Amino acid sequence: MTRLSRFDFPEGFLFGAATAAYQIEGTSFGTCGPSHWDSFAATPGNVVRAEDGSTACDHYHRWPEDLDLMAAAGFDAYRFSTSWPRVMPDGVTVNPEGMDFYDRLVDGMLERGLRPFQTLYHWDLPSALADRGGWANRDTCHRFADYAEAITRRLGDRVASIATINEPWCVAWLSHFLGAHAPGLRDIRAAARAMHHILLAHGLGLERLRGITKAPLGIVLNFDHATPASDAPEDLAAAARQDAIFNRWFIEAITRQAYPAEAMLGLAPHLPEGWQEDMATIGQPLDWLGVNYYTRHLHAAAPEAPWPSTREVPGPLPKTQMGWEIYPEGLKGFLLRLSRDYTGDLPLYVTENGMANADTVEDNAVTDAIREDFLFAHLAATREAIAAGANVRGFFYWSLLDNYEWAEGYDKRFGLVHVDFASLKRTPKSSYHALARAIARNDREADR
């Protein structure tokens, strides 16, 4: 496989890695408040071995070492999230210790030449707000705007970019309809309200932040290629329904101020009263859009099942440790589809792309050639999308570190850096070294 380098991408293209607060920091440090992920993990059957983020990678104390690893690799930027329960343990009252931690973290990035790409919400909702209904409760949207303003007044003069929400499909559908993530509901009414309220929170957050920071403002959406299991009309329709729920719901609300008809067939009766009046707030212009992409799924009709009456069918392609097909063509497809149908020349960033693999340390090294191939295949897909006209400005690998992988606990390893969860020792993998070589700056930089 051809290994691309920094010089195969446009001048100014950013290379980075991404993490999330709950997955790496350790919630038992720094007077962090409880979140609905703590209670979800404590409920038998929800998470592998009932593991939680209480220690995680102890990034709270080890962040200088982790930032040094990024700087040593030559990364341009670090996509991180700030924890709402750390900043506001009860969801509303500012915790100075939490603010001070993020002050140190952002300053540490800048000292190492890393651009801070902040995400305000990466799934850790304060328990006090979860107790009041969480994302099914409209009031949570306003509390999010309060949190967004408070943390931005502290960090907004130094961060390079701010995303309001990470992966609203996971926040709403995966968590309230499928029940796989916190709060673990399987309730179509709660799901429909969460699908709307998470977008309203985004819109209210944008309104609050305009004027108090010069940082470009955006949102990070995840996309999953929906492939029909066959050419049968019913399977084509099933894939279209899944595409509407997963891929079109959020981007069309933001760019068209409307929800797709195929999804509204099931969700419209359960949306909150007066939802239409929120669409202008939701549809404010973005400064950029983050694109998270991992895989595709094959969908077939399931007429015997309730709406959306679909089922997944195993695909034939090689799979990651998560069981996800490796399909880099899907990343190119989404970058071009977004540019063509929704965003035009709006800057796009690949804000997450990566794979889980059963990595092991041998002789103080980790060889993960499969991840190297995965990474460079998706970099090539990104470059092809740029060549075809997509305005892609950067690529962030998920993740910098092996970490707490939500309902999978500590079983699944996505990191460029191996973490021994007993000793917390960090060991850069061969993929880390391969990417560092690819993005190294050399004498050719002077010719640009």
JOQUI-V232141 format. One record per helix or strand of 3 or more residues. SS is the DSSP state (helix for helix, strand for strand). FROM is the first residue (numbers start at 1). TO is the last residue. Records with the same first field share a line. If there is no record, write none. Layout:
BEGIN
SS->FROM-TO, FROM-TO
END
This chain:
BEGIN
helix->6-8, 21-24, 36-42, 48-50, 59-73, 84-87, 96-111, 127-130, 134-136, 139-155, 168-176, 188-209, 233-256, 261-270, 275-282, 329-343, 369-387, 406-408, 430-438, 443-447
strand->14-18, 77-81, 115-121, 161-166, 216-228, 288-301, 310-313, 347-352, 392-398, 417-419, 426-429
END
